[in-house]
């Protein structure tokens, strides 16, 4: 019955007028961002982080979380109606969703996405409430060696699940770790890689890094193949799926939810991988396999459920272990630290209202999403017609003001521009920026834990393999690496991501 | 240059190797320490070495395995977008928020191939007013509307 007490506390916290408003603001902003193509959740959350600095931690986190799962949801609207996935995880939804819309079933596709997302969101909220406490309790037994090994495992897993070249994914992680070394060393007080610049004494702000790489870099990339977007929007009619439809989508929604929830917990996966995987699975086992890609309702139900479930369960490692599983969670960790909260298993016991409040708000937020999206669909559709040439200067304005307001200095603006260039160049070289942000956040933590582990063991590095939990995690990391290098797995991995091409 | 079969691998490898070597060189000044008490140089040196190694691997691979060409770089867009951003940094204190935002929108909008004067001017005006209302008035971000050049 502790679960009920916890949830009660959570709903108590989330149901205040202020928090409800921030939740609504978050999901509305998220939907907006999801609908507008060319603006991802990472850049958006980085952009809006400075705005939340002044809020109480619970409200800030509720709003940021709302932006994240709201964006997952909003992305599906454009994917279905105009074949423009506003968000990477909606790429798969576009495959069948747009075909359905072309055949006059736009309403049905949208409703399916809404039902699937809401169901997945509800289940994922429950999973979060059930599994977070034991996991956090388990994590409390962790010493520095376990934490170090867990982070190694997390980074390796994010490589396995990332798409693109493995070598480049590892390279970007190491580069991120190295960038995380910039600033004053906590143990010795020595400035590292600061080039004698006082602005770098505290290291690079992750907001500057994220906005540069994911915001500015992305803008330049979009301008490369800018095209006149046709505003041909299909008319939305006949919202409710029929009984027969319900029978067709029930199992895919269940499978999508399960798969998404599982993949969301794993590092590097999150919503994007969940959607791809769920689609591939349905395509393999569905009796209507031939219809896939031609407007199969299952092809909308499964990935939409999966990406929403994944978006939500990716909060589990972030909230219980203090370890981000994807770049958005890395930003959330940054937000927590700025709010003066040390992320980790202690959050649950020391900040129960925050912890359970955020979880409860997710369920409320999912409800808001259904209300916001189905009746207001026309409003969002009109937003799609905003041309990119008017959109990206606005994004730049928000980035510039946001970055400047963190420390009130021009240096951060220049640094952001530099990372924008770096982000663009890396994108051209097929080097994903996401692993770099993970490495950047984890770098200082890993160094700190390794130092402490070695200090306790009197310099014996064997401590990492003699402690059972730590050894298990390192062994898993090694297995994962070997798996990635094996040709058979490589093929499966490429297949799982091929839908994107 | 025809020996390079994968230009993406080649350039990424070169960047990794360059950064790795530079980071290693800079870390020479930081104490290594012992395993019991890791000095500030320990972790960075290991990472820098690792990055250099990855760069080397990518370089070697670029001569062995074929890959796609990099494709045209959008230099004009990059220059205008990043330049507009830097210009905002240069202007924000002296000219103030209003003018620097206006310039930011104007210059960056020029990067689009579908640039047109009238909508851009309207957009710049609208965004400037909106931002001032929301950020300066609403959220109270301490920035002068008119900078020190105008006695703001």
Interface residues (C-beta under 8 A of the other chain):
Chain A: X51 X54 X165 X167 X168 X170 X171 X174 X175 X177 X178 X181 X185 X187 X188 X190 X192 X193 X216 X219 X220 X221 X223 X224 X226 X228 X387 X388 X389 X390 X392 X393 X394 X396 X397 X399 X400 X401 X404 X405 X408 X410 X411 X413 X414 X416 X417 X420 X421 X424 X425 X426 X428 X429 X430 X431 X443 X446 X447 X450 X451 X454 X455 X458 X459 X460 X461
Chain B: X8 X9 X11 X12 X15 X16 X19 X23 X26 X27 X30 X31 X34 X35 X36 X37 X38 X39 X40 X43 X44 X47 X48 X50 X51 X54 X55 X57 X58 X61 X70 X71 X72 X73 X74 X77 X78 X81 X82 X84 X85 X86 X88 X89 X90 X92 X93 X101 X104 X105 X108 X109 X111 X112 X113 X114 X115 X119 X123 X124 X127 X131 X135 X139 X141 X142 X143
